[in-house]
Amino acid sequence: MRIEAYNQVQQLYRSSNSKPVKKESGTSFSDQLQISSAGKDIQALKQAVKGASDVREDLVASIKERIDNGTYSVDAGSFAAKLYERYSNN
């Protein structure tokens, strides 16, 4: 654990420039939350991805059809190269 990193963060929060906010009589303060348009776009994209299927049905259906017809073939050299590439990096 790096103590010095913790100390640096802690020093940021010990700012001497901070002054307490005085509440004037007759005024009220309220907290507000504003989400930027980029934030709203990200939320919309997250919802779209969350609702999307993990399986590409069109691609799976095409491969299943070729397997059933006996027309699906795999290049053994390409398959072996991809296996080697995947497991040689680990």
Backbone hydrogen bonds in HBPLUS format (Angstrom, degrees):
<---DONOR---> <-ACCEPTOR-->    atom                        ^
c    i                          cat <-CA-CA->   ^        H-A-AA   ^      H-
h    n   atom  resd res      DA  || num        DHA   H-A  angle D-A-AA Bond
n    s   type  num  typ     dist DA aas  dist angle  dist       angle   num
A0006-TYR N   A0003-ILE O   3.04 MM   3  5.16 115.2  2.48  99.1 114.7     1
A0007-ASN N   A0003-ILE O   2.93 MM   4  6.28 154.4  2.00 153.1 161.1     2
A0008-GLN N   A0004-GLU O   3.01 MM   4  6.24 148.8  2.11 142.9 150.3     3
A0009-VAL N   A0005-ALA O   3.14 MM   4  6.42 158.4  2.19 148.1 153.0     4
A0010-GLN N   A0006-TYR O   2.90 MM   4  6.10 158.9  1.95 149.2 155.8     5
A0011-GLN N   A0007-ASN O   2.96 MM   4  6.13 146.7  2.07 142.2 150.2     6
A0012-LEU N   A0008-GLN O   3.29 MM   4  6.58 141.3  2.45 138.6 147.6     7
A0012-LEU N   A0009-VAL O   3.11 MM   3  5.24 128.1  2.39  98.3 111.6     8
A0013-TYR N   A0010-GLN O   3.20 MM   3  5.39 128.8  2.48  98.6 110.8     9
A0014-ARG N   A0011-GLN O   3.20 MM   3  5.05 146.5  2.32  95.3 105.2    10
A0027-THR N   A0024-GLU O   3.34 MM   3  5.85 165.4  2.36 130.6 130.8    11
A0040-LYS N   A0036-SER O   2.96 MM   4  6.32 152.0  2.04 147.8 155.7    12
A0041-ASP N   A0037-SER O   2.91 MM   4  6.13 151.8  1.99 142.7 150.4    13
A0042-ILE N   A0038-ALA O   2.94 MM   4  6.19 155.2  2.01 146.6 153.1    14
A0043-GLN N   A0039-GLY O   2.98 MM   4  6.24 156.0  2.04 144.9 151.3    15
A0044-ALA N   A0040-LYS O   2.98 MM   4  6.23 157.4  2.03 146.8 152.7    16
A0045-LEU N   A0041-ASP O   2.91 MM   4  6.17 156.8  1.96 149.5 156.0    17
A0046-LYS N   A0042-ILE O   2.88 MM   4  6.09 156.0  1.94 150.0 156.6    18
A0047-GLN N   A0043-GLN O   3.05 MM   4  6.30 156.3  2.11 147.0 152.8    19
A0048-ALA N   A0044-ALA O   3.00 MM   4  6.26 153.2  2.07 144.8 152.4    20
A0049-VAL N   A0045-LEU O   2.91 MM   4  6.14 161.9  1.94 153.1 157.3    21
A0050-LYS N   A0046-LYS O   2.87 MM   4  5.97 155.5  1.93 145.0 152.6    22
A0051-GLY N   A0047-GLN O   3.05 MM   4  6.21 145.5  2.17 141.4 149.4    23
A0052-ALA N   A0049-VAL O   3.15 MM   3  5.06 143.3  2.29  96.4 107.2    24
A0060-VAL N   A0056-ARG O   3.02 MM   4  6.25 165.7  2.04 159.2 163.9    25
A0061-ALA N   A0057-GLU O   2.87 MM   4  5.92 162.3  1.90 149.6 154.5    26
A0062-SER N   A0058-ASP O   3.17 MM   4  6.28 155.6  2.24 139.5 145.6    27
A0063-ILE N   A0059-LEU O   3.08 MM   4  6.34 161.8  2.11 150.0 154.4    28
A0064-LYS N   A0060-VAL O   2.86 MM   4  6.05 163.5  1.89 154.0 159.1    29
A0065-GLU N   A0061-ALA O   2.98 MM   4  6.11 156.4  2.04 145.4 151.6    30
A0066-ARG N   A0062-SER O   3.09 MM   4  6.37 158.6  2.14 146.7 152.0    31
A0067-ILE N   A0063-ILE O   2.90 MM   4  6.15 153.3  1.97 151.0 158.7    32
A0068-ASP N   A0064-LYS O   2.90 MM   4  6.13 164.8  1.93 151.3 155.3    33
A0069-ASN N   A0065-GLU O   2.94 MM   4  6.15 148.7  2.04 145.4 154.1    34
A0070-GLY N   A0066-ARG O   2.97 MM   4  5.97 119.6  2.34 132.9 147.3    35
A0071-THR N   A0066-ARG O   2.88 MM   5  5.04 138.1  2.06 152.1 155.1    36
A0070-GLY N   A0067-ILE O   3.09 MM   3  5.04 141.2  2.25  96.6 108.2    37
A0079-PHE N   A0075-ASP O   2.96 MM   4  6.18 162.9  1.99 158.1 163.5    38
A0080-ALA N   A0076-ALA O   2.91 MM   4  6.04 163.3  1.94 148.8 153.2    39
A0081-ALA N   A0077-GLY O   2.95 MM   4  6.09 154.6  2.02 143.4 150.7    40
A0082-LYS N   A0078-SER O   2.98 MM   4  6.21 156.3  2.04 148.1 154.0    41
A0083-LEU N   A0079-PHE O   2.98 MM   4  6.24 157.4  2.03 149.2 155.7    42
A0084-TYR N   A0080-ALA O   2.90 MM   4  6.08 164.5  1.92 150.1 154.5    43
A0085-GLU N   A0081-ALA O   2.90 MM   4  6.06 159.8  1.94 145.8 151.6    44
A0086-ARG N   A0082-LYS O   2.95 MM   4  6.08 159.6  1.99 146.4 151.7    45
A0087-TYR N   A0083-LEU O   3.03 MM   4  6.21 168.4  2.04 156.9 159.2    46
A0088-SER N   A0084-TYR O   2.86 MM   4  5.66 132.9  2.08 146.1 156.1    47
